[in-house]
């Protein structure tokens, strides 16, 4: 009897863990995740360009400008995506990503327009 109780408890914990952490993403959540991956790549490119800007030159300035352009395009993509999202989980992920983007903009003194 004791073993049966432990099996039921482990089953419940396993089910909760699966639904909370492993369940497959919806198509809208995948779209938000794709935008987030593009944003993270653009941020990394921007940070790399800023690090290289220590050696003054026009090429390093244009690298940073190109990276900022990519960051802004991901912001536009997110805002367009948010307009058509219907899934509550995807909307929450999009709001979290927007907060992350706004934080990046404020830390790097970029204007959110």
C-alpha positions as CSV (number, residue, x, y, z in Angstrom):
1,X,0.0,0.0,0.0
2,X,2.8,2.4,0.9
3,X,4.4,1.7,-2.5
4,X,1.2,2.5,-4.3
5,X,1.0,5.9,-2.6
6,X,4.6,6.7,-3.6
7,X,3.8,5.7,-7.2
8,X,0.8,8.0,-7.3
9,X,2.8,10.9,-5.7
10,X,5.6,10.4,-8.2
11,X,3.1,10.2,-11.1
12,X,1.5,13.4,-10.0
13,X,4.8,15.2,-9.6
14,X,5.9,13.9,-13.1
15,X,2.7,15.0,-14.7
16,X,3.0,18.5,-13.1
17,X,6.7,18.7,-14.2
18,X,5.8,17.7,-17.8
19,X,2.9,20.2,-18.1
20,X,4.9,23.0,-16.5
21,X,8.3,22.6,-18.1
22,X,8.3,20.1,-21.0
23,X,5.0,20.5,-22.8
24,X,5.3,21.5,-26.4
25,X,4.9,25.1,-27.4
26,X,2.0,26.4,-29.4
27,X,2.7,27.9,-32.8
28,X,2.2,31.4,-31.4
29,X,4.7,30.7,-28.6
30,X,7.1,29.4,-31.2
31,X,6.8,32.7,-33.1
32,X,7.5,34.7,-30.0
33,X,10.5,32.5,-29.2
34,X,11.8,33.1,-32.7
35,X,11.6,36.8,-32.3
36,X,13.3,36.5,-28.9
37,X,16.1,34.5,-30.5
38,X,16.6,37.2,-33.2
39,X,16.6,39.9,-30.5
40,X,19.2,38.0,-28.4
41,X,21.4,37.6,-31.5
42,X,21.1,41.3,-32.4
43,X,21.9,42.3,-28.8
44,X,25.0,40.1,-28.9
45,X,26.0,41.6,-32.2
46,X,25.5,45.1,-30.7
47,X,27.6,44.3,-27.6
48,X,30.3,42.9,-29.7
49,X,30.4,46.0,-31.9
50,X,30.5,48.2,-28.8
51,X,33.4,46.2,-27.4
52,X,35.3,46.6,-30.7
53,X,34.5,50.4,-30.8
54,X,37.5,50.9,-28.5
55,X,39.6,51.1,-31.6
56,X,38.0,54.2,-33.0
57,X,37.0,54.0,-36.6
58,X,34.2,54.4,-39.0
59,X,33.8,50.6,-39.5
60,X,33.1,50.0,-35.8
61,X,30.5,52.8,-35.7
62,X,28.7,51.3,-38.7
63,X,28.8,47.9,-37.1
64,X,27.0,49.3,-34.0
65,X,24.5,51.1,-36.2
66,X,23.7,47.9,-38.2
67,X,23.2,46.0,-34.9
68,X,20.9,48.7,-33.6
69,X,18.9,48.5,-36.8
70,X,18.5,44.7,-36.2
71,X,17.4,45.4,-32.6
72,X,14.8,47.9,-33.8
73,X,13.6,45.5,-36.5
74,X,13.0,42.8,-33.9
75,X,11.1,45.3,-31.8
76,X,8.9,46.1,-34.8
77,X,8.4,42.4,-35.4
78,X,7.3,41.8,-31.8
79,X,4.9,44.7,-31.8
80,X,3.3,43.4,-35.1
81,X,3.2,39.9,-33.6
82,X,1.5,41.1,-30.4
83,X,-1.4,42.6,-32.4
84,X,-2.4,39.2,-33.7
85,X,-1.7,36.9,-30.7
86,X,-4.7,35.1,-29.2
87,X,-3.0,32.5,-27.0
88,X,-2.7,33.7,-23.4
89,X,0.6,32.0,-22.8
90,X,2.0,33.5,-26.0
91,X,0.7,37.0,-25.0
92,X,2.5,36.7,-21.6
93,X,5.8,35.6,-23.3
94,X,5.5,38.5,-25.7
95,X,4.9,41.0,-22.8
96,X,7.9,39.5,-21.0
97,X,10.0,40.0,-24.2
98,X,8.8,43.5,-24.6
99,X,9.8,44.3,-21.0
100,X,13.3,42.8,-21.8
101,X,13.5,44.9,-24.9
102,X,12.5,48.1,-23.1
103,X,15.1,47.4,-20.4
104,X,17.8,47.0,-23.1
105,X,16.7,50.3,-24.7
106,X,16.8,52.2,-21.4
107,X,20.2,50.8,-20.4
108,X,21.7,51.7,-23.8
109,X,20.0,55.1,-24.0
110,X,18.1,54.2,-27.1
111,X,14.7,55.8,-27.8
112,X,11.7,53.5,-27.8
113,X,9.5,54.9,-30.6
